[in-house]
Amino acid sequence: MGKPRIVAEFAATRWLRRWRDRDALEAHQLRLLRRQIRFWRRHSRRFADVPADAGLADLPTMDKASMMAGFDDLVTVPLTRAQAEELALSGERSRDFTGDLAGCSVGLSSGTTGHRGLFVVSPAERDAWAGTVLARTLPPHRLWGHRIALFLRADNTLYESVGSRAVTFSYFDLYAPEAENLARLGAFAPTILVAPPSMLRRIADAVARGDLTLAPERVYAVAEVLDPRDAAHIRAAMNLPVLHQLYQCTEGFLAHTCAHGVLHLNEDHVIIEREPLDERRFVPVVTDLRRRAQPIVRYRLGDVLVARETPCPCGSVLSALERIEGREDDTLLLPATDGTPTPVFADLVSRALVHADGFEEYRVRQVGREALEVEISPHSAQAEASVRTELATLWRRLGVRPPATAFQPYRSVVGTKLRRVERAWKGDDADASL
């Protein structure tokens, strides 16, 4: 952590920002928001007409489509969407992600929506991100000498900024041959391992087989929904007391797990408005209180988060989550017994399959109004019967008509985000009914 900005942000996040209660935290958020609005009004054409005394509710909302459509008016640095896309696509093709534009890191994201997105991060924001991530991830008893292995679909100078004298950083390309990655990983011997759950599962399989020896102090799941079955397998194979998570996306670093393994929203950096889906589930609408090169203002993510019902034992005033459930469009839409379209949240399906036996990996896809495809591995009559039993119990409990269910062998996903539960069917009334 040689850079002063990284050190300052690390110290502030780790030790200095401690709030007595929610009121103190919200006062801190309001101070940062007012500062951001002043900056956005001066430097972003998108916000030039916003009143000086505007509050959060006065600001326009955005999503990926509207952000990309108004990209050139939104950003506060001298670059255009066309220039940023050209650099990002060039990096994707060459697998060389070292290029910057106007001094900023530029990255490409498709997320799970299928729509191309861009993120632009300035050097100051890059350093602040690095300090925050290190403060949230390094174990409390040792700050120096860590080796961090990070598995990503695409490298970026944003991630390389973490490298310093405090830590040794190594990037592993998810598109590289798996045998090559595992050999490098074993030689690197990371103290901290960060990867999507689908990759962590493959690493755990190699450890369980005896093909790979690892002893990381911490393991973080990122980029994909952490399925309960996967989490249990990874913890057991790698002998982990806690499998941590980082909720990091194009729109910011949104949540981290505490020592108890409970996810907390990073509300010292972002404001999360909640668009309710039911009593506990909500879609987050994100305002970043620090990013300026590409303002993230009232950005509707489309993820489904579940609020925790009881306080976290760690005592943090940061809001706690029960889990990240997945994309809003991962919610199945099945007819109730009276034919009414009924949402079936992805997590309910995943947790039903925790009780099924005879398989290790699965994927459930809704392919028609009343049709599912289920992939399982290994595929056997016993496993299929167990899954059918658990799904039938779920349908009865929710009061939906049992859909026609076709089984097939599991197909591995490499290089793209794994979605254990997905609504691939896009009927005319599907999205409107949710």
N, C-alpha and C positions, 0 to 999 in steps of 0.2 A: 504494500500500500504506500508507494512512494509519492504519488501525486497528492498535493495538499487538499484538493477538492474531494478526493476519495476518502482521505483520512478524516476530514471534517464531517463528511456525511456519515461515515462509519461511526464516529464517536457520538454524533447527534442521535442517530437511530438506535444505537446500542445502549447508550447510557444517559443522554441528556434529556430526551423527550419522554418524560414520565408525567402523566396527567393524573390528578387526584380523582377526577370523575369525568363523566361524559360532558358536563357543561364546559369544563376546561378544554377538552378535546375539540368540541364544536366551536369554541371561541377561537382556537388556533386555526381551524378550517376556515372560519369566516375572514380572519386576517389575510390568509393566503389567497382566498378567493377574490377579495377586494383588490389585492395587488395584481392578480392575474387579469382581472377585468380591465384595469388601467392599462396594462401592457397590450392586451388583445385589441383594445380600441385604437391604440396608436399604430400597431404594426400589422394587423390582419384586416384586409378589406372586408372579410366576412362579418366582422364585429365593429366596423367603423361607425355604424349608426346606432349602436347600443347606447342607451342613456348612461351618463356617468354614475348615477346612483342606482343602477340596475342590480338586482339580486339574482340568485341562481334561477328562480322561477321565471325571470324575465328573458333568459337566454334561450335561443333556439335549440331544439333537439337535433340530433343527427344519428345516422346509422352508416354502415359501410357504403351503401350506394350513394347517399347524399354527400358523404365526405369525399368520395372519389369524384363525383360530378363537380363539386365546388373546390377541388383540391388547390388550384392555383390561387384562388382568393383566400383560402384558409391559411396556408403556410405563411410564416413570418420571415423566411429566409429566401435568398434569391435563386430559386430553382422552380421548375415547372413539373407537372405530372409526367409529361412526355420524357423529360430528361431523367427523372427518377425511375420511371419504368424501364427505360433503355439500360440504365446502369444495373438495376436489379435483375432484369432478365439476362443480361450479359453474365452476371455472376452465377445465375442458376445454370446457364449452359456450360460455362467454363469450370464451375466449382471453385472459382477464385473470387472471394468475397472481400478483398482488401480495399477496393475502390471507395472513395468518398466523393461527395458532391457538395460544393459550397462549404466544405469543411465538415459536412454532416454524414453520419452513417445512414445508409438507405437500405431497406429490406423489403422483401415481398412476402405477402401472406395471403393464402387462400382460406385459412382456417378450415372449418367444416361446411361453409356455406357454398363453396364453389365459385364465389365472386372474388376476383383479384383485389387485394388491398395493398397499400404501401405504408411504410412507416419511415419517418425522418427524425433523426435524433442528433442534436448538437453535441459538440465535445463536452460542454458543461453538464448537459443532461446525461451524457454517457458516464461521466465520472460520478455524478450523483447516484445514478442507477447502480454502478459498481459498488460504491460504498454501502448503499442500502442493502443490496443482495448479500454482500459479505457479512454485514451486521446481522442479517436474518438467518444466515445459513451456517456460519462457523460455530462449532461447538463452544460452550462457555469456558471450558477448562484450558483451551489452547487456541491461540490466534495465529501462530506462525507455523510455517513448514508444511502446510496442507498441499495436497495434490488433488486438483479438481478435474474430474473427467466429465465432459458435457457432450451428450449425444443429441445432435440436432439434424433437422432436414437441411438447413442451410447455415453456414457460418456467417459471421458478421463482425465488423469492428466493434460493435456494441458489446459483444460477448468477450472479445479479446481484451477489452479494457479492464477486465477483472484481473488479468495476469499482472503480477507484481512480485516484489521481493517477499511478500507475505505468503503468497501462494504460487504454485506452479499449475498452469492451466493447460489442458489438452482437449482439443476439439475432435470429436469422432463423427464422421459423416454417415448418416443413416443409409445413404445410397451406396456406401462402400461395401465390399464383400464381408459377410458376417464373420467368416473365419479370420479375416485380416483384422477386423475390429477387435475381436475377442483376444487375439494374440497380442495386439498392442495394449489392450486394457490390462491383461495379466502382467505385462512388462512394466506398465506405468504404475500399477499398484495404488490406485487412488485411495485417499482418505475420505473423499466425498465423491459420490457418484450421482449424476443428474441425468435422467433419461425418461422418455415416455414409458408408460406402464407396459406396452407391448414389447419394447426392447428390454426393459427390466426383467420381464418374464423369461425371455430367451437367455439373458445373462444368468438368471437364477437356475434355469434348466441346465446350463453348462456347469454351474457350480455343483448342482445336485448330482450330475453324472460324474463329477471328479475331473472334468476337462479343463476347469478354470479354478484358480485359487484366488479369492478376494477376501479382504477383511476391512471394508470401509467403516469409518466411524459413523457416517450418516449416508443415507440414500434418499434422494428426492425424486418423486414422480412428477412429471411435468407434461403439458401439451395435450394430454388425453384424459378422459374420465378414468378415475381409478376404481376399477371393479372390485367388489369385496372378495371374490374368488381369487383374482390376481393378487390382491394385497396379501391375503393369507399365504399364498404360495411363495411370494417373494420374501416375506418375513421369515418363513420357515426355512427356506433354502439358504438364505444369507444370514440367518441367526440374528435378526434385527429386533430389538425391543419395540421400536417405533419405525414405521415407514412414513417419512415426511412427504409433504406436498408443497409445491410452489404454483400458485395460480398466476401465471405470467402469459400475457398475450400481446398482440400488436398494440393494443390500447393501453398497456401499462402493466406494472407489477402490482397485482390487485390483492393477493392474500398469501399467507405463509402459515405453516404449522408451528405451534409452540412446543415446549418440551413434553407436553402431554399428548401431542399428536393431534391437537384440535386446530382447525383452520381459523385464522383471524384475518379480517379485512384490513388492509394497510391504510386505515383512515387518517393517518398522519400525512399521507401523500395524495389521497383521492377522496372525493365525496361519492358515495354510492347511494343514489336514490333507488327506491324499491318499487317496481311495478308488480303488484301482487298477482299470483296465480291461484293460490288458496291460502289457508291460514299460515303456512310456513314457507311455501315456495314463492320465489319471486324472480323476476328478470332484472338484472342490475343495469342502471343507467349511470354511466361513469363520467365524472369530471376530474381531470388530472390537475392537481394544484401546483405542479412544478414544471411540467413540460410546456415549452413555448414554441419551438421550431415548427411543430405541427400540433396546434391546440386540439385537445380531446375534451370536448365540452358537451355535457348531457348526451353522451354517446350510448345508444341502446345496443347492448351486446348481443342479446338473443340467447344467452346461456340461462340455464335454470339452476338457481342456488337454493339451498334449504337452510333456513335459520335454525340455530341450536336452541332447544327449549330451555335448557338449564345453564347457569353460569359456568364458565370454564374454571377449573381448579387453579389455573395459573393467576387468576385475578386481574387480567388485563381488561382495560376499558374498551379495547378494540372489539367490535362486534364479532361474535363467534358463529361459525357455520357448522352445521351437521355434516354437510358434504356438498360437493359440486356434482350436480345430477346429469348434466349434459346439455346439448343444444335444445332449444325450444322445439325445433323441428325433428328432434329425436323422439318426441312424444307420439306414441301410437294413437290412432284415432279409430276406435272400433264401435260398432253399433251396440247400444244397450238392448235389453230384451224387448223394449218397445220401439226399437229402431233409431232412437236418438243418438247422434254421434257423441261418443264419450272419450275424453282424453285418458290415456293410460301412460303415466309417466315412466320414463325409461328406468328409473331406479327401482320401481315396483317390480318390473320384469327381472332386472338383475338380481334383486334380493330374493325373488321366488326361485330363481335357478341356483342360488346358493344351497338350497335344500335338495337339489337333484344330485344323483350319483352317477358314476361311470364315465365321466368325461372331464377333461381339463380345460379346454377352450371352447368358446361358443360365439355365435353371432346370431341375432334375431333381427329380421327385416320384414317390415310390412310392405307387401308388394301389391295389395289390392284392398278393396273396401273391407273384405272379410277373408283375407289371405295372408299367411305368414310363411316365410322361409326360415328354417332354423338350421344353422351349420354347427356341428359339434365334432370334437376330436378328443379321443378316438370315437369313431362312429360305430355304434353297436345297437342291437335291438334292445338290450337292457337299458342303455343310456337313453335311448329314444323314449322308452316307456316311462322312465323316471321323469324326464322333462315334460312329457305329456301330462303326467299326473300333477306336477307342480303348477303348470300353466292352467290346467283345468280348475285347480283350487283357486288360483288368482282370478280367473274369469268369473267364477261363482261369487267370490267375495266382492268384486266390483260391479256385478250385475250386468255383464256384457255377454253377448252371444259368442260362443266359442268359434273362433275363426278356423277355416281350413288351414292345416299346418303341414307343410312338406319338409322333410328332413333331407339333408345332404352332408357330405364330408366337409369339414372346415377348410377354408382356403386362407392361407397366411397373408397378411397385409404387410408390405415392406415399403417404407419411404413416404407413406401417407398416414394420416391420423386414423387410428383404429376406433371404430364406433361399434360397441358391443350391441347396442340396440339402436335401430334406425328406422325411420319412416321413409322408405323409398317411394311409396305410392303418394302421388300428388294429385288427388282427385280435385274436382272443381270446387268442392266446398270444404276441402280438408283444412286449409290454413284459416279460413274464415270461421271455422267451428271451434277453434282452440281459444 
